[in-house]
Amino acid sequence: MIFTSKQPFAQNQAAAIATSLEESFDALTEDDVLKVIASMPEIANVTDTVVTDASGVVLYDPTGCHEKEDFPESNIKRALEGYDIFYARFSNGSFFNSAITPVMSQGEVIGAVYISDEDVEMGTLLIDMQSTLKNISIIVACISVAMVVFIIWSVLRRITSIFKAIKYVREGEYNYHVSMHGRDELALLGDEFNRLTDRLRETDEIRRRFVANASHELKTPLASIRLLSDSILQNEDIERGTVQEFISDIGAEAERLSRTTEKLMTLNRLDSQLSVENTIIDMKDVVIVALRMLKPLAESRALTIESTLEDQCYILATEDSMHQVVFNLIENAIKYNKPDGSVSVRLEIDGLFVVLTVDDSGVGVPDEDMPYIFDRFYRVDKARSREAGGSGLGLSIVWDAVREQGGKVAAKRLIGGGMRFEVRMSLSVAVQQPASGISR
């Protein structure tokens, strides 16, 4: 803006001198130039004025400008070639603007006029502007550095809090939560960390409860075995019939201990998600084998079992896990049934699913206990469950085994009493008749 405001003024002054010389002379001499300049008092306000002839010889230079190091000889030569030249520079706190114009006569260059003006006020203005810009730059830089430091400090502080939380959780403090405000990535990371600690706390609580329940379940038969064996050893005159009764009770407790151990091992295998190759199996074969194995138990309780089994109920699973599912559901239906009751087993294809339904005419499960029946070691009627030989693990095995194979299991109360358990598995197309590993 300063450049464009100064350019017309300097060029007009140079042009005015050049026009006066063109109108007066066909060639320039020193006396001719002095006469013309003397008739132009407005030039006195110009800092430097130089006039040369056509060969570049200085004819007029009252201030000795042409002897200075910054005298533009090259620009003078260009002006003698017919070019109008303007340039500006800032030096030593002043603003200098210069204009060079050729002097023409009959189409030929007969000299050149050089005008140079020094503007101290403009120089002071430029210095002030430079100082202002410098101060603004320093302020902006300081603010930027402060903001960067604050952002880095804030991020490091939040990251440090996450590392601190990880340390606490690693030491077992699963209740520790990270407090992260905002909606940025670190806040999302904090939320995910809190959800993870909640899940770890729930898992740890389940583990503690499982260990306590498992210890209790194993401790009870062991205590009975120890008590019975001590009774035999400490009584020398014990009758033979009593000894046989005690030994029979020891065998029953040992069998109960064995069943509980086997079920715990099954749950451990399901929890560990050990890699077992799935095969196409016929659920009808599995149900038939389970019914044959449980028939003596049903007859001992005077129960009737009805079964309706469709053909080609093929699923992709492991035969052992499906045997556990079917066996446990039918065994529960028998154990927790009424005398002279009934059990209904139905196997059918429903669209793309194989559905196994087991109904019983027992006492059922109270509504308040329904959400917990698949929990490990959970018993609705603890005294009755122990009497029936239950460990509270059967339905947990069913739940884990079915979920492991991608299926669903549900339970509901029947109108008039009893329970219904339904297992739904994806139907698989059998390429060939699968060979069952369970003997019939």
C-alpha positions in Angstrom: 0.0 0.0 0.0 2.9 2.4 0.8 4.6 1.5 -2.4 1.5 2.2 -4.5 0.8 5.5 -2.7 4.4 6.8 -3.3 4.8 5.7 -6.9 2.6 8.2 -8.7 4.1 11.2 -6.8 7.7 10.3 -7.6 7.0 9.4 -11.2 5.0 12.7 -11.7 7.9 14.8 -10.4 10.4 13.0 -12.7 8.0 13.3 -15.6 7.5 17.0 -15.0 11.3 17.7 -15.2 11.6 15.5 -18.2 8.7 17.2 -20.0 10.2 20.7 -19.3 13.6 19.6 -20.7 12.0 17.9 -23.8 10.0 21.1 -24.6 13.1 23.4 -24.4 16.1 21.5 -25.9 17.0 19.0 -28.6 20.2 18.1 -26.6 21.0 18.7 -23.0 23.8 20.7 -21.5 24.6 21.6 -17.9 23.5 25.2 -18.3 20.3 24.2 -20.0 19.4 21.9 -17.2 20.2 24.5 -14.5 17.9 27.0 -16.1 15.0 24.6 -16.3 15.4 23.3 -12.7 15.7 26.9 -11.4 12.3 27.6 -13.0 10.7 24.7 -11.0 10.8 25.6 -7.2 8.7 22.5 -6.2 11.8 20.4 -6.9 13.5 22.0 -3.9 11.6 19.7 -1.6 12.9 16.6 -3.3 15.9 15.1 -1.4 17.9 14.1 -4.5 17.6 15.1 -8.2 20.0 14.0 -10.9 19.9 14.7 -14.6 22.1 13.0 -17.1 22.7 13.4 -20.9 22.2 10.7 -23.4 25.5 9.0 -22.6 24.8 9.0 -18.8 27.1 11.9 -18.0 25.7 13.7 -14.9 24.6 17.3 -15.8 22.8 18.2 -12.6 23.4 16.8 -9.1 23.3 19.4 -6.3 23.6 16.9 -3.5 26.3 14.7 -5.0 23.9 11.7 -5.2 25.7 10.0 -8.1 28.8 9.6 -5.9 27.0 7.5 -3.3 27.4 3.7 -3.3 23.6 3.2 -3.7 23.4 5.3 -6.8 21.4 3.2 -9.4 23.7 3.4 -12.4 22.2 0.3 -13.9 18.7 1.7 -13.7 20.0 5.0 -15.2 21.2 2.9 -18.2 17.9 1.2 -18.5 16.1 4.6 -18.5 18.4 5.8 -21.3 17.1 2.8 -23.2 13.6 4.3 -23.0 12.2 2.6 -19.8 10.3 4.3 -16.9 11.6 2.9 -13.6 10.3 3.1 -10.1 11.5 1.3 -7.0 11.4 1.8 -3.2 13.5 0.7 -0.3 13.6 0.9 3.5 17.0 1.8 5.1 18.3 3.3 8.3 14.8 4.0 9.6 13.7 5.9 6.5 11.6 5.0 3.5 13.2 5.9 0.1 11.3 5.9 -3.2 13.0 6.6 -6.5 11.7 7.3 -10.1 13.8 7.4 -13.3 12.3 8.8 -16.5 14.0 9.2 -19.9 14.0 12.6 -21.6 12.9 12.4 -25.2 13.3 14.7 -28.1 12.0 13.9 -31.6 11.7 10.2 -30.6 15.2 9.9 -29.3 16.5 9.7 -25.7 18.6 12.8 -24.9 18.9 12.2 -21.2 17.4 10.8 -18.0 15.9 12.3 -14.8 16.4 10.6 -11.5 14.2 11.6 -8.5 14.7 10.1 -5.0 12.7 11.2 -1.9 13.3 10.2 1.7 10.2 9.9 3.9 11.3 9.7 7.6 7.7 9.7 8.9 6.8 6.8 6.7 10.0 5.1 7.9 8.9 5.7 11.5 5.5 4.3 10.7 7.1 1.2 9.2 9.3 0.7 12.3 6.2 1.1 14.5 4.4 -1.5 12.4 7.4 -3.8 12.6 7.5 -3.4 16.3 3.8 -4.0 16.6 3.9 -7.1 14.5 6.9 -8.3 16.5 5.0 -7.8 19.7 1.9 -9.5 18.3 4.1 -12.4 17.1 5.7 -12.8 20.5 2.3 -12.7 22.2 0.8 -15.2 19.8 3.9 -17.4 20.2 3.6 -17.3 24.0 -0.1 -18.1 23.9 0.6 -20.9 21.5 3.4 -22.3 23.7 1.1 -22.0 26.7 -1.7 -23.8 25.0 0.5 -26.6 23.7 2.0 -27.0 27.2 -1.4 -27.0 28.8 -2.7 -29.6 26.2 0.4 -31.8 26.7 0.0 -31.5 30.5 -3.7 -32.3 30.4 -3.1 -35.3 28.1 -0.2 -36.6 30.2 -2.2 -36.1 33.4 -5.1 -38.2 32.0 -2.7 -40.8 30.6 -1.0 -41.0 34.0 -4.3 -41.5 35.7 -5.0 -44.4 33.4 -1.6 -46.0 34.1 -2.3 -45.5 37.8 -5.7 -47.2 37.5 -4.1 -50.1 35.6 -1.6 -50.5 38.5 -4.4 -50.6 41.0 -6.4 -53.1 39.0 -3.3 -55.2 38.4 -2.9 -55.4 42.2 -6.5 -56.6 42.5 -8.4 -53.4 43.1 -11.2 -54.1 40.7 -13.5 -51.4 42.2 -11.1 -48.7 41.1 -12.6 -46.4 38.4 -11.1 -43.8 36.2 -12.7 -40.4 36.2 -12.5 -39.0 32.6 -14.5 -36.0 31.5 -15.2 -35.0 27.9 -16.0 -36.9 24.7 -12.5 -37.3 23.3 -10.6 -40.6 22.7 -9.1 -40.6 26.2 -12.6 -40.2 27.7 -13.8 -43.2 25.6 -10.7 -45.1 26.7 -11.6 -44.3 30.4 -15.1 -45.5 29.9 -13.9 -48.8 28.3 -11.5 -49.2 31.2 -14.2 -48.8 33.7 -16.4 -51.3 31.9 -13.5 -53.7 31.9 -12.9 -53.3 35.6 -16.6 -53.9 36.2 -16.4 -57.1 34.2 -13.3 -58.2 36.1 -15.0 -57.5 39.4 -18.1 -59.6 38.4 -15.8 -62.4 37.1 -13.8 -62.3 40.3 -17.0 -62.4 42.4 -18.2 -65.4 40.4 -14.9 -67.1 40.8 -14.9 -66.5 44.6 -18.5 -67.7 44.9 -17.7 -70.7 42.7 -14.7 -71.7 44.8 -16.7 -71.3 48.0 -19.6 -73.3 46.7 -17.3 -76.0 45.2 -15.4 -76.2 48.5 -18.7 -76.6 50.4 -20.0 -79.2 48.0 -16.8 -81.3 48.3 -16.4 -80.7 52.0 -19.9 -82.2 52.9 -19.4 -85.7 51.5 -15.8 -85.8 52.7 -17.0 -84.9 56.2 -19.6 -87.6 56.0 -17.0 -90.2 54.9 -14.6 -89.2 57.7 -17.4 -89.4 60.3 -18.6 -92.8 59.2 -15.1 -94.2 58.9 -14.1 -92.8 62.4 -17.3 -94.4 63.8 -16.3 -97.8 62.5 -12.7 -97.4 63.7 -13.6 -96.1 67.2 -16.2 -98.7 68.0 -14.6 -102.2 68.4 -17.9 -103.9 69.3 -19.9 -102.4 66.4 -22.3 -104.9 64.8 -21.7 -106.3 61.4 -25.0 -105.0 60.1 -24.1 -101.5 61.3 -20.7 -101.7 59.6 -22.3 -102.7 56.3 -24.8 -99.8 56.6 -21.9 -97.4 57.3 -19.9 -98.7 54.4 -22.9 -98.4 52.2 -23.3 -94.8 53.3 -19.6 -94.2 52.6 -20.0 -95.6 49.1 -23.0 -93.3 48.5 -21.1 -90.3 49.7 -18.1 -91.3 47.6 -20.4 -91.7 44.5 -21.8 -88.2 45.3 -18.3 -86.8 45.5 -17.4 -88.5 42.2 -20.4 -87.0 40.5 -19.7 -83.5 41.8 -16.0 -83.8 40.7 -17.0 -84.9 37.2 -19.4 -82.0 36.8 -16.8 -79.6 38.0 -14.4 -81.0 35.4 -17.1 -80.6 32.7 -17.7 -77.0 33.7 -13.9 -76.3 33.7 -13.7 -77.7 30.1 -16.6 -75.5 29.0 -15.1 -72.5 30.7 -11.6 -73.1 29.1 -13.2 -73.4 25.7 -10.9 -76.2 24.8 -10.7 -76.9 21.1 -13.0 -79.9 20.3 -13.9 -80.8 16.7 -17.6 -80.6 16.0 -19.3 -83.3 14.0 -22.7 -83.8 12.5 -24.7 -85.9 15.0 -28.3 -87.1 15.1 -29.9 -85.8 18.2 -32.5 -88.6 18.1 -29.7 -91.2 18.8 -28.5 -89.1 21.7 -31.9 -88.8 23.2 -32.6 -92.6 22.8 -29.4 -93.5 24.6 -30.1 -91.0 27.5 -33.6 -92.4 27.9 -32.3 -96.0 28.1 -29.8 -95.0 30.7 -32.3 -93.2 32.9 -35.1 -95.7 32.5 -34.2 -97.6 35.7 -34.2 -94.3 37.7 -37.7 -93.4 36.3 -39.0 -96.9 37.2 -37.7 -96.7 40.7 -39.8 -93.6 41.2 -42.8 -95.0 39.4 -42.6 -92.3 36.7 -43.8 -92.7 33.1 -41.7 -91.3 30.3 -43.3 -90.4 26.9 -41.1 -89.5 23.9 -41.8 -88.1 20.5 -38.7 -88.1 18.4 -38.5 -86.9 14.7 -35.9 -88.3 12.3 -33.1 -86.3 10.7 -32.6 -83.9 13.6 -29.0 -83.3 12.7 -26.8 -80.6 14.4 -23.2 -79.7 14.3 -21.8 -80.2 17.8 -19.8 -82.6 20.0 -21.6 -85.8 21.0 -20.4 -85.7 24.5 -21.6 -82.2 25.2 -25.1 -83.0 23.7 -25.3 -86.1 25.8 -24.6 -84.0 28.9 -27.4 -81.6 27.9 -30.0 -84.3 27.2 -29.0 -86.5 30.2 -29.1 -83.6 32.7 -32.4 -82.3 31.6 -34.2 -85.7 31.7 -32.4 -86.6 35.0 -33.6 -83.3 36.6 -37.2 -84.0 35.3 -37.1 -87.4 37.0 -35.4 -86.4 40.2 -37.6 -83.4 41.0 -40.9 -84.9 39.9 -43.9 -86.0 41.9 -44.5 -89.7 42.7 -46.4 -91.4 39.9 -45.7 -88.4 37.8 -44.7 -88.1 34.1 -41.9 -86.8 31.9 -42.4 -85.8 28.3 -39.5 -85.6 25.8 -40.1 -84.2 22.4 -37.5 -83.7 19.6 -38.6 -81.9 16.4 -37.5 -79.7 13.6 -38.8 -76.1 13.6 -37.7 -74.3 10.5 -34.0 -74.1 10.6 -33.7 -75.3 14.2 -33.7 -78.6 16.0 -35.8 -78.2 19.2 -35.6 -80.5 22.3 -38.4 -80.0 24.8 -38.4 -81.7 28.2 -41.6 -81.4 30.3 -42.2 -82.7 33.8 -45.2 -82.8 36.2 -43.1 -81.8 39.3 -43.6 -79.0 41.7 -41.9 -76.5 39.4 -39.7 -73.5 40.3 -41.0 -70.4 42.2 -41.0 -67.2 40.2 -38.4 -65.6 42.4 -36.0 -68.4 41.7 -36.4 -68.6 37.9 -33.6 -66.0 37.1 -31.0 -68.1 39.0 -31.8 -71.7 38.1 -28.8 -71.8 35.6 -26.4 -70.4 38.1 -23.7 -72.8 39.4 -24.5 -74.6 42.7 -28.0 -72.9 42.9 -30.7 -75.0 44.4 -34.4 -74.1 44.7 -35.0 -76.5 47.6 -31.6 -77.2 49.1 -32.7 -80.0 51.5 -34.7 -81.8 48.7 -31.8 -81.3 46.2 -29.3 -82.9 48.5 -31.7 -85.8 49.3 -32.0 -86.4 45.5 -28.3 -86.3 45.1 -28.2 -83.0 43.2 -25.1 -80.8 43.3 -26.6 -77.7 41.7 -24.4 -78.0 38.6 -26.5 -79.9 36.1 -28.4 -76.9 34.7 -25.2 -74.9 34.6 -23.6 -77.6 32.4 -26.7 -77.5 30.1 -26.5 -73.7 29.8 -22.7 -73.6 29.1 -22.8 -76.5 26.7 -25.7 -75.2 24.6 -24.3 -71.7 24.5 -20.9 -73.0 23.5 -22.5 -74.7 20.5 -24.3 -71.4 19.5 -27.7 -72.6 20.7 -30.3 -71.3 23.2 -31.9 -72.8 26.3 -35.0 -71.5 28.1 -37.1 -72.6 31.0 -40.7 -71.8 32.0 -43.3 -72.9 34.5 -46.2 -75.0 33.1 -49.8 -74.3 33.9 -50.9 -76.7 36.6 -47.4 -77.4 37.8 -44.2 -78.7 36.4 -41.4 -77.2 34.3 -40.6 -77.0 30.6 -37.0 -76.8 29.4 -36.4 -76.0 25.7 -33.1 -76.3 23.8 -32.9 -74.8 20.3 -29.9 -75.6 18.1 -29.3 -74.8 14.4 -30.2 -77.5 12.0 -27.4 -79.0 10.0 -27.6 -80.8 6.6 -26.1 -84.2 7.0 -24.1 -85.3 3.9 -24.1 -88.9 5.2 -25.7 -90.8 8.1 -23.4 -89.9 11.1 -22.0 -92.7 13.2 -22.9 -92.4 16.8 -20.1 -93.0 19.3 -22.6 -94.0 22.1 -23.6 -97.6 22.0 -27.3 -98.3 22.1 
